[in-house]
Amino acid sequence: MKAKIYLFFYVFTVTSAIMLATAIAQEQTPATKQPPVKSPADIVETASAAGNFNILLNALEVSGLKDTLKGAGPYTIFAPTDEAFAKLPAGTLDSLLKDKAQLKKILLYHVISGSFTAKDAMSLKSAKSLEGTSVKIQNTENGLLIDNANVTQADITASNGTIHAIDNVLMPSKETAAKQ
């Protein structure tokens, strides 16, 4: 009987020691730093998952640009958040949603060809939008400014480009639009 008790304690002690050693080894294993993984989702899917671009996504659908931003790209979109759209004067958004051509023009003004991180954009003074005119880019003490909009969240990566959340809806200037 004593042999069985000793055997039990021996097995218990060895098992406990192995489990303790494994736990300590796992705690001491240094974490390897992995490079950021690019999202397998495209710009539209990534914006949808973010949850704060619902109005923009609806406008892309209405304007027919959703498929463009699901395409190969790469694109950089200065994406107004739902809060940015809420800043528009009353009735503006409803009017734009009814005027598909104007809506498309405004949305294309938010997109540039190529994938630019915030750091890349900071080295630019302007960039030609898919609408055909250029957006003004400034590196200020408060961060990146696109025309009159602050970048509130930069470098949201997607499989086909980059999203930068902005706090205002960009409008092509009337002077620039008149030159076309």
C-alpha positions in Angstrom: 0.0 0.0 0.0 2.9 2.4 0.9 4.3 1.8 -2.6 1.1 2.9 -4.3 1.0 6.1 -2.1 4.7 6.8 -2.9 4.0 6.2 -6.6 1.0 8.5 -6.6 3.0 11.3 -4.9 5.9 10.7 -7.3 3.6 10.9 -10.4 1.8 14.0 -8.9 5.1 15.7 -8.2 6.6 15.0 -11.6 3.5 16.1 -13.4 3.3 19.3 -11.3 6.9 20.1 -12.0 6.4 19.6 -15.7 3.3 21.9 -15.7 5.1 24.5 -13.7 8.2 24.5 -15.9 6.0 24.8 -19.0 4.1 27.7 -17.5 7.4 29.5 -16.6 8.8 28.8 -20.1 5.8 30.3 -21.8 6.0 33.4 -19.6 9.6 33.9 -20.4 9.4 33.4 -24.2 10.0 36.8 -25.7 7.2 38.0 -28.0 8.5 38.4 -31.6 7.5 41.7 -33.2 5.6 41.0 -36.3 5.2 43.6 -39.1 1.7 45.1 -39.5 -0.5 42.8 -41.5 -2.3 44.3 -44.4 -6.0 43.8 -44.1 -7.4 41.3 -46.7 -10.5 43.5 -46.9 -10.8 46.2 -49.6 -11.4 49.9 -48.8 -15.2 49.5 -48.7 -15.1 46.4 -46.5 -12.5 48.0 -44.2 -14.6 51.2 -43.9 -17.7 49.2 -43.2 -15.9 47.2 -40.4 -14.8 50.5 -38.8 -18.4 51.5 -38.1 -18.0 55.2 -38.4 -18.3 55.6 -42.2 -21.9 54.6 -42.7 -23.0 57.8 -44.5 -20.0 57.7 -46.8 -20.7 54.1 -47.6 -24.3 54.9 -48.5 -23.1 57.9 -50.6 -20.7 55.6 -52.5 -23.5 53.2 -53.2 -25.9 55.9 -54.4 -23.1 57.5 -56.6 -22.1 54.2 -58.1 -18.5 54.5 -56.8 -18.6 51.5 -54.4 -17.3 49.2 -57.1 -14.5 51.6 -57.9 -13.2 51.5 -54.3 -13.6 47.7 -54.2 -11.3 47.6 -57.3 -7.6 46.9 -57.6 -6.5 50.5 -56.8 -4.4 51.3 -55.0 -6.3 54.4 -53.7 -6.0 56.7 -50.8 -9.3 58.0 -49.5 -9.8 60.9 -47.2 -12.9 59.5 -45.7 -15.4 61.8 -43.9 -16.8 60.2 -40.8 -20.5 60.2 -40.0 -19.8 63.1 -37.6 -18.2 65.0 -40.5 -21.3 64.5 -42.6 -23.4 65.7 -39.7 -21.6 69.1 -39.8 -23.0 69.8 -43.3 -25.7 72.5 -43.4 -29.3 71.1 -43.1 -30.6 69.6 -46.3 -27.1 69.5 -48.0 -26.7 65.7 -47.7 -30.3 65.0 -48.9 -29.7 67.3 -51.9 -26.4 65.6 -52.8 -28.0 62.1 -52.5 -30.6 63.2 -55.1 -27.9 64.8 -57.4 -25.9 61.7 -58.4 -23.5 63.6 -60.7 -22.6 66.2 -58.0 -22.3 63.6 -55.3 -20.0 61.6 -57.5 -17.8 64.6 -58.1 -17.6 65.4 -54.4 -16.7 61.9 -53.5 -14.1 61.6 -56.2 -12.5 64.7 -54.7 -11.8 62.7 -51.6 -9.8 60.0 -53.4 -6.3 60.1 -54.8 -4.6 57.4 -56.9 -1.9 55.5 -55.0 -1.7 54.3 -51.4 -0.2 57.0 -49.2 0.5 56.8 -45.5 0.1 59.9 -43.4 3.9 60.1 -43.4 4.0 60.0 -47.2 1.2 62.6 -47.4 3.1 65.0 -45.1 5.8 65.4 -47.7 3.2 66.6 -50.3 1.8 70.1 -50.8 -1.1 68.8 -52.8 -2.4 65.7 -54.6 -4.5 65.3 -57.7 -7.9 63.8 -56.8 -9.8 61.3 -59.0 -12.3 64.2 -59.5 -9.5 65.9 -61.5 -8.5 68.8 -59.2 -6.0 68.9 -56.4 -6.6 68.7 -52.7 -4.3 70.8 -50.6 -2.2 68.9 -48.0 -0.5 70.6 -45.0 1.5 69.2 -42.2 0.5 71.4 -39.2 1.4 71.2 -35.5 -2.0 69.5 -34.9 -1.3 66.9 -37.6 -2.3 66.4 -41.2 -4.7 68.8 -42.8 -6.5 68.0 -46.1 -8.1 71.3 -47.4 -10.1 72.3 -44.3 -10.3 68.8 -42.8 -8.2 67.4 -40.0 -7.1 63.7 -40.3 -8.5 62.2 -37.1 -7.4 58.7 -37.8 -4.6 57.9 -40.2 -3.3 54.9 -42.0 -6.3 52.5 -41.9 -4.9 49.9 -44.3 -6.9 47.9 -46.8 -5.9 45.4 -49.4 -6.3 48.1 -52.2 -5.2 51.2 -50.4 -5.3 53.5 -47.4 -8.1 55.2 -45.5 -7.6 58.4 -43.5 -10.6 59.5 -41.5 -11.3 63.2 -41.7 -13.5 65.5 -39.7 -15.1 67.5 -42.5 -16.5 66.8 -45.9 -14.2 68.2 -48.7 -15.8 70.3 -51.4 -14.0 71.1 -54.6 -13.6 74.9 -54.9 -16.0 76.6 -57.2 -13.0 78.3 -59.0 -11.4 75.0 -59.6 -14.6 73.4 -60.8 -15.2 76.3 -63.2 -11.8 75.7 -64.9 -12.9 72.2 -66.0 
